[in-house]
Amino acid sequence: CAEAHDDLTGAGGAGQVIMSFSAVPVGGTGAAPIPTMSEWGLIALSSLLALFAFARVRRR
């Protein structure tokens, strides 16, 4: 929110300008969840990787 006050005296005389600004900090959103894989997902992925590795070694 900004305020500006003009207090001028006379025509073309010296003037006074007072300005004040204030800011409101944005609240934190908290911790963001990190996507992870379940235990069964890790087992399936490592089994699939082992299968591909076994097939690659066998092909040589």
ROFIDREN-854110 format. One record per residue (C-alpha): residue number from 1; residue in three letters; z, x, y. Coordinates in Angstrom, 1 decimal. Each point is the difference from the previous one (the first is absolute). Layout:
% ROFIDREN-854110
(NUM; 'ALA'; (Z; X; Y)),
...
//
This chain:
% ROFIDREN-854110
(1; 'CYS'; (0.0; 0.0; 0.0)),
(2; 'ALA'; (-1.0; 1.5; 3.3)),
(3; 'GLU'; (1.2; -0.9; 3.5)),
(4; 'ALA'; (-1.4; 1.0; 3.4)),
(5; 'HIS'; (1.7; -0.8; 3.3)),
(6; 'ASP'; (-1.8; 0.6; 3.3)),
(7; 'ASP'; (2.3; 0.1; 3.1)),
(8; 'LEU'; (-2.3; 0.8; 2.9)),
(9; 'THR'; (1.2; 0.0; 3.6)),
(10; 'GLY'; (-2.3; -0.6; 2.9)),
(11; 'ALA'; (-3.8; 0.2; 0.1)),
(12; 'GLY'; (-1.0; 3.3; -1.5)),
(13; 'GLY'; (3.6; 1.3; 0.1)),
(14; 'ALA'; (1.8; 2.0; -2.7)),
(15; 'GLY'; (0.6; -1.9; -3.2)),
(16; 'GLN'; (2.1; 0.2; -3.1)),
(17; 'VAL'; (-1.3; -0.6; -3.5)),
(18; 'ILE'; (2.5; -0.3; -2.9)),
(19; 'MET'; (-1.4; -0.1; -3.5)),
(20; 'SER'; (2.0; -0.3; -3.2)),
(21; 'PHE'; (-1.3; 0.0; -3.6)),
(22; 'SER'; (1.8; -0.8; -3.2)),
(23; 'ALA'; (-1.1; 0.2; -3.6)),
(24; 'VAL'; (1.3; -1.6; -3.1)),
(25; 'PRO'; (0.0; 2.2; -3.1)),
(26; 'VAL'; (-1.9; -1.4; -3.0)),
(27; 'GLY'; (2.3; -0.7; -3.0)),
(28; 'GLY'; (-0.6; 2.0; -3.2)),
(29; 'THR'; (-1.8; -1.7; -2.8)),
(30; 'GLY'; (2.1; 1.6; -2.7)),
(31; 'ALA'; (-1.1; 2.0; -3.0)),
(32; 'ALA'; (-3.5; -0.6; -1.3)),
(33; 'PRO'; (-0.3; -0.5; -3.8)),
(34; 'ILE'; (-1.8; 2.8; -1.8)),
(35; 'PRO'; (-2.4; -1.2; -2.8)),
(36; 'THR'; (1.0; 1.5; -3.3)),
(37; 'MET'; (-1.2; -0.4; -3.6)),
(38; 'SER'; (2.1; -1.6; -2.7)),
(39; 'GLU'; (1.2; 1.9; -3.1)),
(40; 'TRP'; (-2.6; -1.7; -2.2)),
(41; 'GLY'; (-2.7; 0.7; 2.6)),
(42; 'LEU'; (0.8; 3.7; -0.1)),
(43; 'ILE'; (-0.1; 0.0; -3.8)),
(44; 'ALA'; (-3.4; -1.7; -0.1)),
(45; 'LEU'; (-1.4; 2.4; 2.7)),
(46; 'SER'; (1.3; 3.1; -1.8)),
(47; 'SER'; (-1.3; -1.3; -3.3)),
(48; 'LEU'; (-3.4; -0.6; 1.5)),
(49; 'LEU'; (0.0; 3.5; 1.5)),
(50; 'ALA'; (1.0; 1.5; -3.3)),
(51; 'LEU'; (-2.9; -1.9; -1.7)),
(52; 'PHE'; (-2.6; 1.3; 2.4)),
(53; 'ALA'; (1.5; 3.6; -0.3)),
(54; 'PHE'; (-0.2; -0.2; -3.8)),
(55; 'ALA'; (-3.6; -1.2; 0.1)),
(56; 'ARG'; (-0.9; 2.7; 2.4)),
(57; 'VAL'; (1.5; 2.8; -2.2)),
(58; 'ARG'; (-1.5; -1.5; -3.1)),
(59; 'ARG'; (-3.5; 0.0; 1.6)),
(60; 'ARG'; (0.1; 3.8; 0.6)),
//
